[in-house]
Amino acid sequence: MGKKTAISWTSKTWNPWRGCTKLSPGCAHCYAERMMTRMEFDFSTVTRTKTWADPLRWQAEAQARGIQERVFTCSWSDWFHPAADPWRAEAWEIVCRCPNLIFQILTKRPELIPSRLPPDWGAGYPNAWLGVSVEDPAFLYRLDALRQVQAAIRFISAEPLLASLGYLNLAGFHWVIVGGESGPGFRPMDHAWACEIRDQCHGSTSLTVPERSRREREHVAFFFKQSAAIRTEMGTLLDGKEWKEYPA
C-alpha cells in the first residue's frame, strides 16, 4: 500500500487503519486478509497505522505539479467500519487539507455513512468520492443506501462480480467499476455479466423497465478492471477492447 499501486483505477492507496470484518460473499477470498496475513498482521483487529503523513506529502507534490491524483482509501479496511470511529474525524481533516487528492472511499457499509460524515459535509467534499461494493443481486440495496447520501461523485464497485446484477438503477451514480475475482481459488465471472452492466452505463441496454427516468439513461462512466484470474489485472479486454472511463 502507498505511493505505488497495481490497482489500475487509482494512483495511490492510503490506509489510515487496517483490518476489517467480513460481511458478504464478496469477502470470502479477501485480498486484504491474504496480504495482511502474509505480513503477519491480524486482519480481524482494526488498527491505526503510521501512514497519516503520506497524503500531506502527496498533496504537496501534486500541488507543485498542478495536478490532481486519485487515492483509493482503506484498501485494507473500510472507512466506515465502526471500530475506526475514534480516528475518522482526524482522517476527514486530512481529506480537507489535500484538495489536490481525490479520495476514493469504497464501503460495504453504506447504511453507516450518514452518522459518520463530518459536520461540514454539506453537499459533499469535492475531493471525496463515495463508492459501494455490490457483488450479486442480493446486495443491490446498498445502492439505495448510498443514493441517499450527498456526494460529489458516487460510484459502484462490482468486484468481485459473482453473478448477473440484472437491471441497475443508476440514478445518482457517476461511475461503475467491474472486475472478476483474482487470487487462489478465484470464482468465475461470465463476461456477459460485465457487458450487461456496460450496456446499461452507456444507455444501450435491451433491458426494459417501465418509466425509466432521463437521468438513468445518461452515460455513466464504465471501467472494466479485470477478468477472473489467478493474478490481478489479468484479462482486461471486454468485447476485444479496454474500457477505462472515469467520471467527469
N, C-alpha and C positions, 0 to 999 in steps of 0.2 A: 504494500500500500504506500502511496506517497506521490512523489513528483511525477513518476512514470507509471503508466498502467497499460495493460493489454486490452482493456475494455474499449472497444472502438468508438462508442458514442460519447466518450468523455475524454478529458485531457489529464486529469489527476484524480486521486482518491484521497479523502480525508476521513479518518476515523477518530473523533474525539473520545469515543468509547468503543469497546469491542465486547463481543459476547451477545447471545440472543436466546430466544425461546422459540422452538418450532411451533407453527400454528396450523399448517395445512399441507396437502400432498406435495406442493412445490418445494417444501422444506426438506423432504426426505433425504435428498443427496446434497445437502447444503455445502457449497464450495467453501464458505467462510469457516464452517466447522472443520472441514477437511484441512484447510490451510492452518487454522489455529491449532489443531491437534498435532499437526506436523511440527509446529513451532513450540509445542509443549505449553500452550495456553489453555486455560479452562474455558471452553465455549459456553458452558452453562451459567457462568457468572459474568454479569455485565460490569466491566471495569473501565475506569477512566484511564486514558492513555497519556503519553507525553508529547503528543503531536500538535498541541494547541497553537504553537507559534508558526506552524507551517503555512496556513492561509495568509497570515500577515506578511510573510516573506514573499509568497506568490503574488499577493496584491501589489507589493512594491515593484516586483519585476514586471507584472502586466501593465501597471500604470506607466512605468518608464518606457515601455514599448508601445503604449497607446492601443492596447488590445483588451479583449475580454476572453477569459478561459473558463471552461466548464469543469466543475469539481463534483464528482459523484460522492455524496456524503453518507457515511455509515455503510460502507460496503461490507463491513464485518459485524454489523449490528442493525438496529432500527432506530432512527432518530426519535421516534415517538414511543420507544419502549419505556414502560413505567419505571423500570429500575434506573433509568437515566434522568429522572426528574430533578435530582439535586444539581445537575450540571447544565441543563438545557438552556436556562436563561443566559448563562455565560456564553454558551455556544451561539445563541441568537445574536449576542453582541458582536461576536466575531464576524458573523454574516453581514451585519450592518457596517462594519469597518472595512469591508472588502468589496466595494462596488464594481471592481474590475473582474470579479469572480462570480460566476453563475453557479449557485449551489443546487445540484440536482438531488432532491431529497425524496427517496423512494421508501414506501412503507407497506406493510401488510396490515396496519392497524389504523385505517383512516378514521374510525369512529373515535379515536383518542385525540385527533388533531385539534378540534375546537378548544378544548380545555388546556392545550399546551402551546398555544400561539402567544407571542409576546403582546403586551398591551397596545403597542403602536402598530400592530399588523395592518389594520385598515383593510384596503383592497388587496393587500399582499405586498411583500417586499419585491421590488422589480428584479432583484438578482436571486430570488429563491423560487425554484420550480418545484411543485409538489406532484409526486407520482404515486401510483398504486399498482401492486402486483396482482395479476389475475392469471391463473394457470389453467382453469377449467370453468365451465359454466356455473358451478356451484358457488363461485366467488364473485360473480358479476355484481352482487350487491355492494361490493367495495367501490365500484364506480359511482353509485348513487351517493355513498357517504362522502367521497371526495368532491363530488359535484356541488355539495352544499357549502364548501369552503372557498372563500375568496382567494384567488391566486393569480399571479401574472401569467403563469403557464401551468396547465395541468397535463399530466402525461400518464400513459398506461405502459406497464412492462408486462407483456405476455411471454414471460420466460421463467422457468421452462414451460413452453406451451405443451400441454398434455392431452388436449382434446380440442375439437372444434368449439369455438365460442359462440357460433351461430350469429344471430343478429346482435349488433353492438349499438347501443345508444351513445353516440359520440358527441352529443351536445355538451358544450362546455370543455371539451378536451382539444388539445392542440398537437399532440404528438403520440404515436404508438410505436413502441419497440417490440419486436417479435424475435424470439430465439428458441432453439431446441436446447435440451439439456446436454451438458458436457461432463466428462469425468467418468470414473469407473462405474459400470452398471447403468449407464445413461439410458433413459427411457426414450422410445422413438417419437418422432414428430413427423406427421404427414405434411408435406409441402402444401397440399391443398388447404389445410387449415390456415397456413400463413397467407396464401393467396386470397382466401376469403376475407381476411382482415384487411389486406392491402386494398382490395377492390372496394371495400366499404369506406376506407380512408379517402379514396380517390373518387368516391361517388359513383362508381361504375358497377355496383353490386347488383346481382339478379334477385337478391332477397327483397321481398315485398312486405312492407309494413304499413298499415293504414295511417294516413295523416303524418307522414314523416315531415319534420319541420325543415325550413330552409337552412337553418344552422347545421342540422345533421348532414345535409347534402354538401356542405362546404368541404373543401380539401383539408384533410388532416395529414400532417407530415407522417411519413411511414419509414421506419428504419428496420431493415432485416439484418440482425446481428450474426446469426449462425444457424446451421443445421444441427440436429442432434448428432453428437460425435464424441469420441474419446477425449479429444482436446478442444479447448475453447477456440472460437473464431475459425472453425473449420466449416467448409461448405457455405460460403457467404453469398452464393448466387441463388436467386429465386426467379424462375422462368428465364434463366440464361443471363441475368444481369444483376448488378448490385443495386440495392435500394438503401440509400443513406441520406434521407431527408431529415431536416431539422425544422423546428418551428421558427417562424419569422421572428 
